[in-house]
Amino acid sequence: MRIAVAGFMHESNTFNSLRTDRAAFLAQSLTFGPAILEEWRNAHHELAGFIATIVEQGDEPVPIVMAWATPSGPVVDSVLDEITTFMIEELQRQRPDGLLLALHGAMVAESYPDADGEILTRLRHALGPDFPIVVTFDLHGNLSQRQIEHCTAAVAYRTCPHVDQFDCGRRAANLLYRKLRAGIAITQAIAKPPMIVNIMAHDTSREPLRSLLAAARALESRPGILCVSLLPGFAYADVPQMGPSVVVATAGDAELAQTEADRLARDLWNVRDRLIARLPDAAAAVAQALKAERLPVVLVDTGDNVGGGSAGDGTILLMEMLKQGATDGVVCLYAPVEVQLCAAAGVGNTVSLSVGGNVDRLHGNPVHVTGRVRLLHDGRYIEHAVRHGGRRVNDMGLTAVVELEGRNLLVLNTLRHPPFSLGQLTCLGIEPQRQRLLVVKAAIAYKAAYAPVAGSIIEVDTPGLTAVNPERFTYLHIRRPMYPLDA
């Protein structure tokens, strides 16, 4: 058989005013046709899981398109139209037996609050009601009834940090094969409890998500149940489908699917009081870090979580570190203009810069620093291990390392880059274990890379587009009432 593989993935933060355009996808991955196999088949991503399973089955993968951009504001309509139209035209031309499609589940476009649902609706209308479409979703997807109705089956990640993406791709492919070869009828149901799961509670190795996801896996062993997915959702999207989802797929038993989805959703609702977060502010966190004996200390800048669509140039923790006399710290900032100034000055020379606070002032004001340009690097590196996001080839853009007083290091990137890999530092000659403080602009995703080398981890309640407290945001379009926003 010939099985099409494709992906169109973006986690859209609707509170971010910057639009995600075609250039944002080109900067990360906008790949068409056979080139997908070369770029993605050796990754730790679901696309690689699709391809590996198809090849092992003795069938032919038909690569269509892979589009992925760093989380930011909503995707421009022209990109949604271009990629979706290309998929439809290629699928109609290639006429494969089925489609394995990697979506995120929390993509928002300018005119489409449920962009993933719009993609699936267009595919279904173009390809017909019987064409098999099995979709993978990120654990942070905000799933909708529309998405579920227009795909044959949905399969979500089970881990955060996302280290099971390859396996998720395999599970989706195997489910498609059950449809194609055994002719099994697949019926799905979705349940959405009216609550926000705080991002800091998304660590699936910790309770209560650990037990809930174990219950979901156990449910799959019951006769007639094919797949169970529990997604905490993505709180930084002001859209009607925002929030957690439970999706159950059965072998044609619609009542069983809905009953079990509702039951698992009630279990999630019953632990809602354990899915909130209370963290120290920047001043308290840095003071605590400077007293820590177990080094290095990882300071988690939750308000400027690049993987959640924030600016990437927040200065709140940098300002506190300098104010409190921190030494041997590392802070990464999105600073394309300042990188060019460093390049013009040259390695070994002194530069005076105003860093941070350029995208917006929600994450802190610009900070004036003087230091020596220690290194210039093209920003490309390879991640061989399994890490959140599943990417193997990474690109930070032209990058400068500036050494400040107290042996503090600023890593200045031309492209916004999430801290999913230690390669972000090691490719620059920075040994994380030898530092005192490491600032990561993240929430949970960094742990797969940083937790093994961290002596201590301090999560910090910083302001910004990904602040941990949902009460900091003005929601206009979500369902109400919604816990914990409403009594």
CORDAHU-V145849 format. One record per pair of residues at least 4 apart in sequence whose ideal C-beta (glycine too) atoms are under 6 Angstrom apart, sorted by the first residue. I is the first residue (numbers start at 1). GAP is how many residues later the second one is. D is the distance in Angstrom with one decimal. If there is no record, write none. Layout:
# CORDAHU-V145849
[[I	GAP	D] [I	GAP	D]]
This chain:
# CORDAHU-V145849
[[1	58	4.6] [1	96	4.3] [2	58	4.8] [2	60	5.2] [2	94	4.5] [2	95	5.7] [3	51	4.9] [3	56	5.8] [3	93	5.9] [3	95	5.5] [4	58	4.4] [4	60	5.4] [4	87	6.0] [4	92	4.1] [4	95	4.5] [5	45	4.5] [5	56	5.4] [5	58	5.7] [5	95	5.0] [6	58	4.0] [6	59	5.3] [6	81	5.7] [6	95	5.2] [7	40	5.4] [7	59	4.4] [7	95	3.5] [8	59	4.8] [8	75	5.2] [9	59	4.8] [9	93	6.0] [9	95	4.4] [10	59	5.4] [10	65	5.5] [10	94	5.9] [10	97	4.5] [11	60	4.0] [11	93	5.4] [11	95	5.0] [12	62	5.0] [12	95	5.3] [12	96	3.8] [13	223	4.4] [13	296	2.7] [13	452	5.7] [14	94	5.6] [14	223	5.0] [14	224	4.8] [15	450	5.1] [16	56	5.6] [16	57	3.7] [16	293	5.1] [16	449	5.4] [17	56	6.0] [18	54	5.5] [18	55	4.5] [19	54	5.3] [19	57	5.1] [20	4	4.6] [20	49	5.3] [20	52	4.7] [20	55	4.7] [21	55	5.0] [22	57	5.3] [24	45	4.2] [25	5	4.2] [25	42	5.0] [25	44	4.5] [26	4	4.9] [27	388	5.7] [28	40	5.3] [28	41	5.2] [28	42	5.9] [29	37	5.6] [29	39	4.4] [30	37	5.2] [31	4	5.1] [31	5	5.1] [31	8	5.4] [31	35	4.7] [32	33	5.2] [33	30	5.9] [34	29	5.7] [36	4	5.5] [36	27	3.8] [36	30	5.0] [37	4	5.0] [37	26	5.6] [40	7	4.4] [40	8	5.7] [41	7	5.5] [41	10	4.8] [43	5	4.7] [43	347	5.5] [43	349	4.5] [44	122	5.2] [44	342	4.6] [44	346	4.3] [45	120	5.2] [45	345	3.3] [46	56	5.0] [46	90	4.5] [46	119	4.8] [46	122	5.0] [46	123	3.4] [47	55	5.6] [48	118	5.5] [49	117	4.4] [49	120	2.2] [49	121	4.4] [50	50	4.3] [50	119	4.7] [50	123	5.4] [51	10	5.0] [53	117	5.1] [53	120	3.7] [54	5	5.0] [54	7	4.5] [62	32	5.3] [62	34	4.8] [64	23	5.6] [64	26	5.0] [65	21	5.7] [65	22	6.0] [67	16	5.1] [70	346	5.2] [71	236	5.9] [71	237	6.0] [71	238	3.9] [72	237	5.2] [74	34	4.5] [74	35	5.7] [74	36	5.5] [75	4	5.3] [75	5	5.7] [75	34	4.6] [76	34	5.8] [77	32	5.6] [77	33	4.8] [77	34	5.2] [80	4	6.0] [80	29	4.5] [80	35	6.0] [81	4	5.8] [84	35	5.3] [84	38	5.3] [88	38	4.5] [90	4	5.7] [98	34	3.8] [98	78	5.2] [98	82	5.7] [99	34	4.8] [100	34	5.7] [100	72	5.9] [100	73	5.8] [101	34	4.9] [102	34	5.0] [103	13	4.8] [103	32	5.5] [103	34	6.0] [104	34	4.7] [104	37	5.9] [105	11	5.6] [105	32	4.0] [105	33	5.5] [105	36	1.8] [105	38	5.5] [106	34	5.6] [106	35	5.3] [106	36	4.9] [106	128	4.1] [106	131	5.7] [107	8	4.0] [107	9	5.1] [108	5	5.7] [108	7	5.5] [108	129	5.8] [109	6	4.2] [112	6	4.4] [113	126	4.1] [114	30	5.1] [114	32	6.0] [114	127	5.8] [116	31	5.5] [117	27	5.0] [117	29	3.8] [117	30	4.6] [120	27	5.7] [120	30	3.9] [120	31	5.5] [121	29	5.2] [123	4	5.7] [124	26	4.2] [127	4	4.0] [132	20	4.9] [132	44	5.9] [132	47	5.1] [133	18	4.8] [133	19	5.2] [134	18	5.6] [134	19	4.8] [134	38	4.9] [134	41	5.5] [134	42	4.3] [135	16	4.6] [135	19	5.1] [136	19	5.3] [136	32	5.3] [136	36	5.0] [137	4	4.1] [137	17	5.9] [137	19	4.5] [139	17	5.9] [139	18	4.4] [139	21	5.2] [139	92	5.5] [140	94	4.3] [141	90	5.3] [142	91	5.2] [142	92	5.4] [142	95	5.8] [142	99	4.7] [142	100	4.9] [143	4	5.4] [143	102	4.0] [144	97	4.0] [145	45	6.0] [148	40	5.1] [148	42	4.9] [152	34	5.7] [153	22	5.2] [153	33	5.0] [153	96	5.1] [154	93	5.3] [155	13	6.0] [155	16	5.2] [155	17	4.3] [155	72	5.7] [156	73	3.7] [156	75	5.1] [157	5	5.1] [157	7	5.8] [157	11	5.1] [158	6	5.2] [158	55	5.8] [159	4	5.2] [159	5	4.6] [159	45	5.0] [160	42	4.6] [160	44	4.9] [160	284	5.2] [161	227	3.9] [161	284	5.0] [161	286	5.2] [161	287	3.9] [162	226	4.8] [163	223	5.0] [163	285	5.5] [164	4	5.7] [165	225	4.1] [177	4	5.4] [178	4	5.1] [178	6	4.9] [179	5	5.8] [184	67	5.5] [185	67	3.8] [186	63	5.5] [187	63	5.3] [187	65	5.3] [187	67	4.7] [187	70	5.4] [188	61	4.8] [189	59	5.5] [189	68	3.7] [189	69	3.9] [189	72	4.6] [190	55	5.8] [190	57	5.1] [191	55	4.7] [191	70	4.0] [191	71	4.8] [191	74	3.7] [192	51	5.8] [192	53	5.4] [193	72	4.7] [193	75	5.5] [193	76	4.3] [194	288	5.3] [195	77	5.1] [195	288	4.2] [196	39	5.0] [196	274	5.1] [197	4	5.8] [197	35	4.0] [197	47	5.3] [197	78	4.8] [198	77	5.6] [198	78	5.1] [198	79	4.6] [199	244	4.6] [200	77	3.8] [200	268	5.4] [201	74	4.4] [202	30	5.1] [202	242	5.0] [203	241	5.1] [204	5	5.0] [204	9	5.7] [206	4	5.9] [207	4	5.9] [208	4	6.0] [208	63	4.3] [208	66	5.2] [209	4	5.8] [212	18	5.9] [213	17	5.9] [216	12	4.3] [216	14	4.9] [219	6	5.9] [219	9	4.8] [220	5	5.6] [220	8	5.3] [224	26	5.2] [224	27	5.1] [224	29	5.3] [224	32	6.0] [225	25	5.5] [226	23	4.5] [226	25	6.0] [227	22	4.3] [228	20	5.3] [229	18	4.5] [230	16	5.3] [231	14	4.7] [232	12	5.2] [233	10	4.8] [233	11	4.5] [235	235	5.4] [236	72	5.7] [236	230	5.9] [237	5	5.1] [238	237	5.0] [238	238	5.9] [238	239	5.0] [239	238	5.7] [240	237	5.9] [242	236	4.9] [246	15	4.7] [246	18	4.6] [246	19	4.7] [248	9	4.5] [248	12	4.7] [248	13	4.3] [250	6	5.0] [250	7	4.4] [272	211	5.4] [277	191	5.0] [279	180	5.1] [279	182	3.8] [280	4	4.0] [280	5	4.6] [281	180	5.6] [282	34	4.9] [282	35	5.5] [282	38	4.6] [282	178	5.7] [282	180	5.7] [283	37	5.7] [285	173	5.0] [285	175	4.2] [286	34	4.3] [286	35	5.8] [286	38	5.3] [288	170	5.9] [289	8	4.2] [289	10	5.9] [289	148	5.8] [289	169	5.7] [292	5	4.9] [292	164	4.8] [294	161	3.4] [294	162	4.7] [295	141	5.6] [295	160	4.5] [296	139	4.8] [296	140	5.9] [296	142	5.2] [296	159	5.7] [297	140	5.3] [297	159	4.6] [298	140	4.9] [298	142	5.9] [298	152	5.4] [298	156	4.5] [298	159	4.7] [299	18	5.7] [299	140	4.9] [299	159	5.5] [299	161	5.8] [300	140	5.7] [300	159	4.4] [300	160	5.8] [301	16	5.3] [301	138	5.7] [301	140	4.7] [301	161	5.3] [302	141	5.5] [302	160	5.9] [302	166	4.9] [303	159	3.5] [303	160	4.9] [303	161	3.2] [303	163	5.9] [303	164	4.6] [304	6	4.7] [304	10	3.2] [304	59	4.6] [304	137	4.6] [304	160	4.8] [305	5	5.3] [305	136	5.8] [305	137	5.3] [305	138	5.0] [305	161	3.8] [306	6	4.6] [306	110	5.6] [306	112	4.1] [306	135	4.8] [307	111	4.0] [307	135	5.9] [307	138	4.9] [308	158	3.9] [310	154	5.3] [310	155	4.3] [310	156	4.6] [311	48	3.8] [311	49	5.7] [311	52	5.3] [312	22	3.6] [312	104	4.1] [313	20	5.0] [313	21	4.5] [313	43	4.6] [313	45	5.6] [313	46	5.5] [314	49	2.9] [314	50	5.2] [314	150	5.7] [315	4	5.4] [315	41	3.6] [315	42	5.7] [315	49	3.6] [315	52	4.8] [316	48	4.3] [316	146	4.8] [317	122	5.2] [318	13	4.9] [318	49	5.7] [319	48	5.7] [320	4	6.0] [321	5	3.8] [321	8	5.3] [326	111	5.8] [327	79	3.9] [327	80	5.7] [328	79	5.1] [328	107	5.3] [328	108	3.8] [329	79	4.6] [329	108	3.7] [330	79	4.8] [330	105	5.3] [330	108	5.3] [331	79	5.8] [331	108	4.6] [332	79	4.2] [333	22	5.6] [333	23	5.5] [333	79	5.7] [334	79	5.5] [334	82	4.7] [335	4	5.9] [335	20	5.4] [335	77	4.2] [336	78	4.5] [338	15	4.9] [338	17	5.5] [338	74	5.3] [339	59	5.4] [339	61	4.8] [339	73	5.0] [339	75	5.1] [342	9	5.7] [342	31	4.8] [342	58	3.7] [343	33	5.8] [345	4	4.4] [345	6	4.8] [345	28	5.6] [347	26	5.3] [347	29	5.9] [349	24	5.7] [350	22	5.6] [351	22	5.8] [352	18	4.7] [353	16	5.6] [354	12	4.4] [354	14	5.3] [355	12	5.7] [356	10	5.5] [356	11	5.6] [357	4	5.5] [357	7	5.7] [357	8	4.7] [357	9	4.1] [361	4	6.0] [362	102	5.2] [363	101	4.2] [369	35	5.6] [371	31	4.3] [371	32	5.2] [371	33	4.2] [372	31	5.0] [373	29	5.9] [374	27	4.5] [374	29	4.7] [375	26	4.2] [375	53	5.8] [376	24	5.6] [377	22	4.7] [377	51	5.5] [379	16	5.8] [379	17	3.5] [379	18	4.8] [379	19	5.8] [379	20	4.2] [380	15	5.1] [381	13	5.3] [381	42	4.1] [381	46	3.9] [383	4	5.5] [383	9	5.9] [383	11	6.0] [383	38	4.4] [383	40	5.2] [387	33	5.1] [387	34	5.2] [387	61	5.1] [387	62	5.6] [388	32	4.7] [388	57	4.0] [388	60	5.1] [389	31	4.9] [396	17	4.4] [396	19	5.6] [396	21	4.3] [397	16	5.8] [397	17	2.9] [397	18	3.6] [398	16	4.6] [399	14	5.3] [400	12	4.6] [401	8	5.9] [401	10	5.7] [401	27	5.3] [402	8	4.4] [403	6	5.8] [404	4	4.4] [413	4	5.2] [419	5	5.9] [419	21	4.3] [419	23	5.3] [419	27	4.6] [420	25	5.8] [421	28	5.2] [422	4	5.4] [422	10	5.8] [422	27	4.9] [423	4	5.2] [425	5	4.1] [425	7	5.6] [432	6	5.9] [432	21	5.1] [433	20	5.3] [440	6	4.4] [442	4	3.9] [446	4	4.8] [447	4	4.3] [450	4	5.5] [461	7	5.8] [463	4	5.6] [467	5	4.7] [478	4	5.8] [481	5	3.6] [482	4	5.8]]
